[in-house]
Amino acid sequence: MKKTGFGPGIFVAASAALIAHPAFAQSSVTLYGAVDDAITYVNNQNGHSNVYLRQGNVYASKFGLLGKEDLGGGTYAIFDLQNGFDPNSGALQSAGLLFNRQAYVGLKNDQAGIFTMGRQYTPYYQFVGPLTGSNWLTGATGAHPGDIDGLDTTVRINNSAIYTSPTWYGLQASAMYAFGGIAGSTGRGQTWSAALRYNNGPISLAAAILRMDNAALTSGFDTSSTGSFGRSSLNTGYVSARAVQHVAVAGNYTIGNFLLGASYSNVEYLAGGKSLFADTAVFNTWAALATYRFTPAFDVGAGLAYTLASKANGITSAARYEQVSLKETYHLSKRTSLYALQGYQHASGQTLGANGAGDIVNASPAVGDSQNSTPSSTHSQFVGMAGIALLF
């Protein structure tokens, strides 16, 4: 008769198995991160010029734990716990969040793809972002005006599950769904995203969509929502939207040491019952970039971005934002770099202020995503940085 249940014998057997096969599961945990700081000059922050230290310009200052266990048969258990911090004060980048940047666990298989769950970046960002100015020119001055299209690291999603396929003949797909988790209304505050990319020799292409729904339990974009996004003078009048939708396409072409890139994004803020505005607000951004590596140690980059908002909610002169971004980098080693960044933006037209409909204000510039909380009080803003970045 076959026995069932657990007794002392099973623990003896398990121990013997571990002793007999000590290398069955190979595991590793890697501590990694970056420290990045720069002397920064801004000609106008809310009406005043400023010289200060700003962190996280080329690489966000962070540390993380990256883990992997080999389960056999080409399958791995993986996790990533990543925290952002300010080296100038030692403070957490986000108060109350130990791993604000990412915190996920999942499985990876060489043939089946990757499945992860937790707080994560979206397929929209992971696939399209690397082909845009926020990657090649940095988010600080190279992200599109105010990072309105979330192609830098400002968008992170809680309670999310992501599947990313293997690569087939250069083509790869990824999809994400984030659970709202509100009893009786499980879809409330949900987020979803899908993306495709194609790499073949010198050509890289990507297209993606991202939709973040507002849980709308309070005013503004409720913190119970799974999605969060950067707020700036561009979108401050629309953060009470019932949903925010991003669509973007981008491409890069590499010729030796020379790279050319172009992208387009469409962002919609959809009005709802608790929104402070009535009409859908739309922001379209067209951008181009170029980089050139003169030597293995020295490279430069430049980018142009133009963002046009819609005429809605009583606005008769649509907001327009024109931005020029430059970057120069000297690599002291594979891990340490000296860099200089410059960004200039000019704004014109009108947008909504924080009070929403009826609060029509002149559009004000916010270079990249470095000045989201400190826009210029005039129609132009210049940012210059000189810094050092170290990876570990």
N, C-alpha and C positions, 0 to 999 in steps of 0.2 A: 504494500500500500504506500502510495506516495504522500509524504508529509507536506503540508503547507504551513505558512507562517514564518516568523523570524525567531531564531534562537541563537544561543552563543556561537554555534557552529558557523553561522554565516559571517560573523565578524572575523573569525579565525581564517575562513576561506578568503575573505576580502583582503585581509592583511597579507596572506600568502601570495595572492595575485599581484599585489603592489610590489612585494619584494621580488617576485619572479620576473616582473616586467617593469622595471623602474623608469624606462624611457618611453613608455607607451604614449603619454601625453606630454609633449614639450610645451612649456609655457614661458612667457616673458612679459615683463612690465617695464616700460621705458618712461623715464622722466624727460620731458622736453619743454621747450618754451622759447621766449624771445624777450629781450629788453631793448626798448627803442625810445630815444628821447631827442628833442631838438630845441634849439633856441628859435623862437618864432616871433615874427613881426606881422601885425595886422594894421592896416592903415585906418580901419574904422570898425569898431565893435560897439554897436548901439550908441554911436556918436563920438567915440574916443579911440585914438590909436593905442596900441598896446604892444609891449615886448614881454614875453613870458616863456616858460618852458612848457612844451606840449609833448606828451608821450604818445606812442602807438601810431606813428605816421606812415612808415613803410611796412612795418609788421606790428600788429597789436601786441603790446606788452602782456605776456601771459605765461602761465606754466600749466602743464597737464600731465596726466598719467595715461599712457596708451598701452592697452593690454591685449595679448593674443595667446590662445591655447590651441595647440594642434590636437584635434579630436580624431584624426585619421581619415583616410579616404578623401583627402583634399578639402576637408571641412575644418573650420576654425571658429572658436568662440572669441569674440572681440568686444572691447569696450574703450571708451574715450571719455575722460573727465577733464574739462578744461576751464581754467579760471583766468579772468582778466584782472589786472591790477595797475595802479598808477605808481611808477617808480619814484615820482617826485614827492609823494606823500606816504607811500606804502599802503594806501587805502584800496579796498576792493573796488573794482570798476562798477559793480552794481551792488548797492547796499542790500544786505539780507540774502544774497545769492552766493553760495560757495562756489558753484560751478556755473557761472552765468553764461559762458560762451557755448559750451556743449556738455552734455552728460547723457551718454547712450550706451546700450548693450545690445549685442545681436550675434548673428551667425554669418559666416562667409564661406562660400563654397566655390571652388575654381570653375565648376561647370554650371552651377545654378544661380550664382549671383550673391548679393548681400542683402540681408534683412536686419534692420536695427530699430530700436524703440527708445524714446526718451526726449530730451530737449535737443533739437538739432537745427542745422541750417537746411534750407529747402532745396529740392532739385532745381528750382528756378535759379537760385544763387549758385549752386554748385556747378551747374552746366554752363550758364551764360556768363556769370560774373568773371571767370578767368579769361574771357576773351575781350573784356572791356577796360576802360581807363582805370577803374578801381583796382584792377590787378596790375596792369603794366605801368601805371603812373601814380599809384597809391590812392586809397580812398580819401586821404586828408585833403588833397587838392585835385585829384584826378577823378573822383566819383562825380557823376553827373550832378548838376546844381541841386544842393540840398539832399543829395542821394534820394531824389524823389522816386526813382524806380527801384530802390532797394537792391542794387547790384553790388553794394559793399556789404559788410558784415552786420548791418544794423537790424536785419530781420532774423529772428530766431523763434522757433515754434516749440511750445510745450506739448506734452502728451501725444507725440507724433510717432508714426510708424512709417518707415521708408523701405521700399524695395528698389534695388538697382541691379539691372541685368548685367550679364557678362557682355563683352564686346564682340559683335559679329561683323566681320569684314569692315571694321572701323565705325560701326553704328552701335550706340548704347542708349538705353532708356532708363528712366527713373520715375517713380511715382510716390507720393506721400499723402497720408491722411492723418489729421490730428483730431482726436476725440474731444468734443466739447465737455463731456462729462457732467452735464447738468441733468439731474433726475427729472424725468418727465418731458425733457426736451433735449435729447442727446446730441442733436445737430447744432444746438445753439452755441455760438462761439467757435465753431469748427474752422479748420483751415485745410486746404488741399492744394496740391501742386503736381505738375507733370512736366517732364522735360525730355528732349532728344538731343544727342550730339553726334557729330561725325568727324572723324579724324582720318586723313589719308595724305601721308607725306607732308607737303607744305601747307595743306588746307585744313582748317578747323572751323566747323560750323556748329551752331547750337540754337535751339528755340525752346521756349518754356512759357508756362502760365502759372500764376499764383493767385489764389483767392483766399482772403482772410475775412471771416464773418465776425461781426461785433456781437458779443454776448448781450450787450445793451441792457445790463441790469442797473447801471448808473449812467450819468451823462459822460460824454467823451467816448473814447474807445476803451471799453470796460476791461479792467485788468484780469477779469475771469476769462477773457477770450484767450484762445490758444496762441494766437498770433500777436506780434508786437512789431512796430516799425518806427523809423526815425521821424522826428517832428522838427520842422523848420519853419521859417517865414513863408515858404512856398505853400505848405499844406496846413498851417495852423488853423485855418477857417474850416477845414474839412475833416478833422480827426473824429468828429462825432458820426461819421458815416456808418450806415448799417453794414457795409461791406467795402473792402478795398480789393481791386483786381489789377494785377500786373501781367502784361504780356510783353515778351522781349525776344528779339533775334539778334545774333551777332556772328561775325566771322573774322578770322585772321588768315593772312597769307604771308608765309615766310620765304624770303629769298636770301640765302646765305645768312649774313649778320643783320639783315634788314627785315623788319616786320611791319605789315600794314594791317589795320583793323577798322571795322565799321560796325555800328550797331543802331538799332531802333527800338524804342520802348513806348508802350502805351499804358498809362495808369488811370484808372477810374475810381472816383470816390462816389459811391452810390448812396443817395439819400434814403432815410427811413423815418419812422414815426418819431424817434427821439433825436433825430439829426437837427442841427442848428442851421441847416440850409435845405433848400427844396429841390434844386436841380443837380443832376449828376455833373460833377466837375471832372474834366479830362486834362491830362498833361501828356503831351507827346514830346519825345526827346530823340534827336538825331545826333550822332557823334561819330568822330573819326579819330584815329590815333596812328602814330608811327614811332618805332623805336629802332635804334641802331647801336650795335656793339662795336666800338672802335678797336678795342683790345679785350682780352679775357678779363681785364681788371676794370675797364671803363666803358660805361654805356650811357646813352641819353634817350629821352623820350619826349613826345609832345602830343597834345590832344586838343580837339575842339569839340564843344558840345553846345547844342541849341535846344532849349526847352520852350515850348509854346503851350499855354493853357487855353482852355475854352472860354467863350463868352457865355456866362451863365450866372444865375443868382443876382441879376441886376448889373453885372459888369458889362460895360460897353467897349472897353479897351483891354483886350486880353493881355495877361501877363506874359512877358517874354524874358528869357534869361540866356545870355551868351557868355560862354566861359572858355578861357584859354588856360591850359595846364602844361607845365614843363617839369622835367625831372632829370637830374644828373647824379650818377652813382659811381663811386670808386670803391672797388672791392679789395679790402686789405687782405682777406682770406676767403675761404668758402663760407665762413660763418659771420664775418665782421665786415660791415660796410659803412662808409661815410657817404652822406647824401645831401643834396640841396633840392628844394622844391619851390616852385613859384606857381601861383594861381591868380588869375584875374577874372572877375565876373561883372557884367553890366546887366542891370534889370530895368525894365520899363513896363508900362501898362499898370493894370490894377488886379488885386486879388481880394480875398476875404480875410479880415482880421479874426482874432480869437473868438469874437462874439458871433461869428457866422453871418447869416443873411442880414443885410442892412449895414454891416460894418465893413464898408468898402474902403480899402487902403491902397496906397501906392505899393507896387511890388518892390521888395528889397532883396538885394543879393546875399547869398550865403555860399561861399566858395566850397566846393566839394562837400564833404560831410564834417569838415573841421570847424565850421562856424554855424552849425545848426541852431545853437542857442544864443549866438551872438551875431546876428545879421548886421549889415551896414545900415546907418541912418540916411545914407545918400543912395544914389543910383549905381554906385560902383564899390567894389571891395577888392583889395589886393592882399595876398598872403604870401610871405616868404619864410622858408625854414632852412636851417642848417643843422644836421644831426648825425647821430651814430646809431646803428642797429646791430645787435649781437644775437645770433641764434645759438641755442644749446640743446 
